[in-house]
Amino acid sequence: MFTVVVQMQVQAGKRADFLAGMAENAASSVRDEPGCQRFDICSVDRNDHRFVLYEHYTDAAAFDAHRAAPHFQAWRAIAEQVLVPGSQVTTTGSLLVTHSSDG
């Protein structure tokens, strides 16, 4: 399992626009991309404008397909308007161990 963790800072006054655009990107990713297994949008305590994304893909090729998808391109246009320039940090890796109470 290929994992992606993204940290980003949203400009003041742009939180609602960020959440709307990112929610659409996440929903489209899980719904339309066979290789996207999970896409979580997390807030950061005590900072209403800082977010962390946690994404699972079947492999790196599935992540590349995600970045080429039309909904991702639409998100990138929104990102240019809402993110603090230079604030996005993306880390990729492999899921080694997981535990879940989801059943």
N, C-alpha and C positions, 0 to 999 in steps of 0.2 A: 504494500500500500504506500503510495506516494503522498506525502503530506506537505501542506503549505501553511505557514503562519505569517500573517501580514499585520503589521502595526501601522497605524496612521493617525494623524491629527487633522481634525476638521476645523475650518475657519469659523470664527464666532459668527453666529447668526445663520449658519448653513447646515445645522444639525438635521433639521427636518428634510431638507433636500438630499443630504447624504443618505439618511435612513430610507427614504423612498427609492432612490436609485440603487442602493446596495441591496435592499430587500428584493427588488425586481431581478437584479443580477443573480442573487443567490437562488431564488425560486426557479428562474429559467435554467440555471446551471444544473440543478438536481433533476428538474423535469425533462430537459431536452438533451442532456449530455449523458450517454450511457456510462462513461467513465468517471463521472462525478458522483461519489458515494455520500458525501456529507459537505455541508457548507454552513458554518455557524458564524453569526455576527455577535460579538461580545462587547459590552461597554467596559470601561475602566472605572473602578471606584474613585470617587472624589474628583473626576475630570469628565464633564459632560461632552467634551469634544475629542476625546481619545478613544479609539476602538481597536479591537484585535479580531481578525478573521482566522478561523480554523477550518481548513478544507482537506478533504480526503479524495484522492483520485486513484484509479486502478494502477496507473503507472505514469511516468513522466510524459509519455505521448498523449495521454488523456488530458494532462494539464496543458500541454501545447495546444490541443484541440480547443480547450476552454478559452485560452487567450485569443484564438482565431474566431471564436463564435461571435455572431452579430450582437447578442446581448452584452457580451464583454466589451465590444467596441462602443456600444451605447453607454455603458458604465464609464469607460475611459473619458468620454466627452463630459460627463457629469463630474468626474473626479477632477478634471482640470479646473472646474469652477468652484469646487467645494473643499478640496484638500489644501492644507498648508503646503506650499511648494517645498519639496525635499523631505517631507515628513514620513513618507511611506518607506517602510523597511520590510522586505520580503525574504523569508527564510524557507528553504525547501529541505526535505529529508525523507526518511523512511519510517513508517510506524513499526516499532519493534515489539511493544507490549501494549495491550489494551485490556481494560476491565470495564464492564458495564453492568448496570442493573436493569437494562432495557429488555431483558428476557432471554 
